[in-house]
Amino acid sequence: MLRKSRIDAPGALHHIIARGIEKRRIFEDNTDRDNFLTRLRNILKETETSCYAWSLIPNHFHLLLRTGPTSISTVMKRLLTGYALWYNKRHERSGHLFQNRYKSILCQEDAYLLELVRYIHLNPLRAGIVKDMEELETYPYCGHSVLMAKRKSDWQNTDRVLGLFAQKAGFARRAYRFFVEKGIAQGKRSDLTGGGLLRSAGGWAGVKALKSVNASLKSDERILGDADFVEKVLASANEAMERKYDLKSRGFTLEKVAARVAEVLGVSEDDVWASGRSRRIVEARSLLCYWAARELGTSMSSLARKLGISIPAVSKSVIRGEKLARIKNYDLLG
């Protein structure tokens, strides 16, 4: 069976789960964990990706991320590839470290943000790595300790989470801790990590209730949300996919996009590919990156190699290009 493509867009909330191949360990000691977190920090800051929750377990990890200008697939590719190469070298091993495909679930924020923060941050307790809530509060390899102000992290977005409980930090932390503690009795929640139908229905009880009245429900294993949210996300994803297919059917390549950029901005094609900081070159490169990444589906790593710049620079160019296209009403198809 063909694997479904990932669904992503700027601002989308994702629950990421990556496991070691054959359920093997991916973190042997704190040196491994520290290296992983340093890589994660640098990549999140470079790509302007927000992180609301995270936890490291010996054979897997969880992240709750919001897509910035760089796609989640690019963020994860950099993280997993870089860490795997380092880990293999340090432990004198070869071959795959992670399962071939990490799980990425697009989440309905209003309904599930706090549920996912709680679920992810209780992972070390469920796994027996810490014995109680007090130990979890100081555990250095889970975002709960950061939210409780026991540890500092400049890459974890605590304001967004605590702001949902109270305006004052002290009150917010107490309310957050109470909320997390109430989740201990729930145990492992398959509705947050399992199939799309189960999640969309709100658990097995919801599925059974729907079946009893012969009701249909839109579902997808890549999405965590109610039926309306699933329907909306799939429609948007299909529209974006159709746009890409349409462009490719018209013979659009990266070179043809560059030619269109030159036409729209009234510059030469050499200017589109040129390096430099002059206004016309920056605008041309920005519009090229925006149309290539968002419209044509070209990966940012490919654009970085082609233009001789870094992936973070491509990300910033995409943002500038999107703003330029919106203000000037530029369209790739004219």
N, C-alpha and C positions, 0 to 999 in steps of 0.2 A: 504494500500500500504506500502511495506517495505521501510524504510528509507535507503538512500544510505549511505555507509560508508564515513567517512571524508578522504580527500586526504591531505597528508602531507609528507614532506621530509626536511632534514636539508637544510637551505638556502631559503626555500619557504616563499613567502610573503602572509600574510593573513589579510583580512579585517574582524574583529570580531565585531559582533553586539549581545548584550545580553539585553533582555527586561524583565521587571517585569511581573509576572504572571497576566493575565487579564489586562495588561497595567497599573498595579498599580505602585506606586512610589517605588523605591529601594534606594533613597537618600532623607531623610527627612530634613537634615540640614548639616552644614559644618562638624560636628563631624563625621557623616556617610561618607561624601566624603573624609575626611582626613584619616579615618581608611582604606577605600578602596584603596586609593593611597599608603599608607604605605605598605599594603599587596602586591599591584601590584609591587611596587619598589623592595621589598625584593625577591619576586618570580622571577622577570625578571633578577635580578642580580645573584641569585643563579643558575638559569637555563641557563644563558648566552643568553637570548632572547632579540633581539633588538626591540625597539619601536620607530616608526617614527611619529606617530600622535595618539591623543586620545582626547576624550571629554566626559564629564559626563553630562547627562540630567536627570531630576528628575526620569523618569521611564525607562531609558535605558542608555547604554554607547556604545561608539565606540572605537576600538583599531586597529592600523595598526602595525602588528608584523611580525618579521622575525624569523622563527624557528631556534633554535640553536641545541645543542645536545639533548635537551629534547623536546618531541613532544608537539605540541600546545594543544592537548587534555589533557595532563598531567598538563600543565601550567594552563589551564582554569579550570580544575577540582579543583585544589588547590585554585585558586582565588575565584571561585564561592562558593564552599563548605565552605571555611573558613569565607568568608564575610557573607554568609547567616546565619551561626550559630551565629556569633557575632551580626548581625543585629536583629535576632529573640530574642536573649537574652536581648539585650538593649531595644527593643521596646515591650517586653513581648508578643510575638506572636509565633505561631507555623505554620508548614506547609511550602510549597514551596514558595520561594521568587522570583525565576526566572522562565521563561518559561522552559519547560522540556529540550529544545534543543536550545543552542545558535547557531547563524548563523556564519559559517566560510567559507569565499570565498577565494579560492586560486587565486592570482592575477598575471597577467603578468606585471613584474616590469617596463620594459622600457616604456611601453605605459600608465601605470596607476598609478605609484607611486605618482607623483605630483598631479594628479587629485584627488586621494584619500586623500592625505594630505589636500588639499584645501577643499574638501567636508566634511571631518570629522571636521576640525577646524572651519568651518562656521556653524556647528550645533547649538551652543548656540545663534548665531544671528538669524538663521531661527526659532528657538524655542521661541524667544522673551525674552531670559534670559538676554541678553545684547542688548543695543539699537543701537549701531553703532560699526564701526571698532576700534575707539579709546577705547571704553570700552572693546571690545574683547581683545585688546592688554594687558590689565592688569587683565583679568578674570583668577582667579587662578585654575579653574577646566577644563582647555583646554590647549593642547600643543602649541597653537598659541603664547601664552604669553612667552613661553620658547624660541621659535624660534625668537621672537622679542627681546630677551634678557631683558625682563621686570621681569622675574622670572627665578630661577635656578632649574635645575633638573639633577641629575647625572645618571638617568636611561633612559632619552630620547635622542635618537641619532639625534642631530641637524646637525652634520657635513655632513652627507650623503645628507640631504635635501638641506641645504644651498649651498653645493658644486655644486649642479646642476644649480645654478643661477650665481654664481661668486666665484672667489677665495678669495677675500677680504670680510670679514664678513659684513662690512657696506654696500657695494654695494649689496651683496647677500640678506641682510635683506630688503633693499628697493625694490629690484626686486621681492622678495618673497611676500612682502606685496601688491605690485601692482597686482601680479598674483592672490592672494587670493581675493582682492577687485573686480577684474573682474568677479569672480565666483558668486558674490551675485545675479546677475540678472538671473542666471541659475536656481535658486530655488532648489527644491528637485529633485534629479536625479535618476530616477528609473533604468536607465541603469547601475548605479553603485551598486545597491542593489537588483534589480529585478531578473527576470528569465535569464537563461543562453543564450537562443536564442537572447533575446533582447540585452544583453550585447555584445555578440559575433558579432552581426551585427552592433553595433555602434548606437543603438537607433531604434525607430520605423521606421524612414525613411529608415534605412538600411534593416530592415525586409521587408518592402513593396517593396523596389527595388529588393530584391532577389526573392520575390514571383512573381514579374512581369515578370521575365525571367525564372521562374521555377527552380531557382538555389537552391541547397541543402546547408545546413550549419551545421557543427558539433557544438553542444552546450551542456552545462551541467550547472545546476543551482549552482553547487559548485565551478565554475570556472569563473573568469573574464579575458577575453583575446580574441584575434582573433581566427579564426577557426583552424589555424595551431597550435597555442599554446594549445588550448583545446584538439586537437587530440594527441599531444605529451604528455600532462599531463595524459590523460586517458590511453594511451598505457603504460606509465611508471607505473601508478598505477595498471593496470591489470597485468603487469609483476611481480610486487612485490607481488600482491595477489596470483597469480599462484604459485609463489615460496613458499609462506606460506602454501598454500593448499598441494603442493607437499611434503613439509617437514612433515606436519601432516599426510598425507596419508602413509608416510613411517614410521609412528609411533614415530616421534620425539616429545619428551617432554622436559621439562627443565632438567630433570635428564639425559636424553640421550645426550642433548647438553653438560652437564657437563662432561659426560663420554668422549665425543669427544674432549673436551678441554684437559682433562687429557692425552688422547692418543697423541694429537698433540704436547703438551708441554713436554711430558715425566715426568709428575708428578702424584701423587696419586689423586684420587677423593676427598679425605679428604682435600688436599691442595686447590682444586678448591673452596670448601665451607668455608675454614678457614679464620679467620680474622688475620690481621697483615700487616706489611709493607715490608716484605722481597720481593725480586724481583720476585721469582717464584710465590708467593701468589698474588701479585699485578697483574702480567701478566695473571695468570689464571682467577682471578676475572674479569679483564678487558675484556678478550676474551669471557668469559661467558656472561657478560652483553651485549656486542656488538652483538653476535650471537642471544642471547635470545630476545633482544629488536628489533633489525633491521631485523633479518631473521625470527624468530618464531612469532614475534608480541606480546611478553610478555610485560605487562605494567611495567613501571619503579617503580610504587608504589608496585607492587607484588615482583619485584626483591629486592627492598629496605627492605621489610618485611622478605623475605627469607634469605637475607644476613646479616640482622641486621645493615644496614647502612642507611644513609639518601638518599632522592631522588637526591639532588645535587651530592652526592658522586657517585651514579649510573650513572648520566649524564657524569661525568668526566671519569668514567670507560669505558663507551661506546666510548668516543673519543679516549682514549688510546687503547682500543681493536680494533677499526677500523684502527688506524695507524699501530698497530702490525700486523694485518691480511694482510694489504696492503703491508707492507715491506717484510714480510716473506712468502707471497702468501699462507696463510692458508685458507682453504675452509672447511666449515661445512660438506659438502658431500664427501670430500676427493678427 
